[in-house]
Amino acid sequence: VQLQASGGGSVQAGGFWRLSCAASGDTLDDYAVGWIRQAPGKEREGLSCINSSGRPAYYADSVKGRFTISRDKAKNSVYLQMDSLKSEDTAVYYCALCWYGVRRYEYQNWGQGTQVTVSS
């Protein structure tokens, strides 16, 4: 299955934005799907994971209480609602398949990302 994130843009700090993830090549029904991001000069960071039944399974401390992951099986899509954005949320965002590995969530199959820029 190929995943592609979309919907990036520029927003002011304190604002909100929503990203979308579309899949091709297979249905997402049986997969857990999540979001990761990478800021310039920083390591890739796992943000969230939602299980196949639609229950959010994980949020990173950096986004907990501000970001909400959801999925729409009819549209074969996953979303990331981002509220109370901060300048440090500026990054390229990717959606990916996710699972719980050895004491942390792992991600794979991320495709093209989408840039989110938060200005203060």
Stockholm file with secondary structure:
# STOCKHOLM 1.0

chainA/1-120         VQLQASGGGSVQAGGFWRLSCAASGDTLDDYAVGWIRQAPGKEREGLSCINSSGRPAYYADSVKGRFTISRDKAKNSVYLQMDSLKSEDTAVYYCALCWYGVRRYEYQNWGQGTQVTVSS
#=GR chainA/1-120 SS CEEEEECCEEEETTCCEEEEEEEESSCSTTCCEEEEEECTTSCCEEEEEECTTSCEEEECTTTTTTEEEEEEGGGTEEEEEECSCCGGGCEEEEEEEEEECSSSEEEECCCCCEEEEEEC
#=GC SS_cons         CEEEEECCEEEETTCCEEEEEEEESSCSTTCCEEEEEECTTSCCEEEEEECTTSCEEEECTTTTTTEEEEEEGGGTEEEEEECSCCGGGCEEEEEEEEEECSSSEEEECCCCCEEEEEEC
//
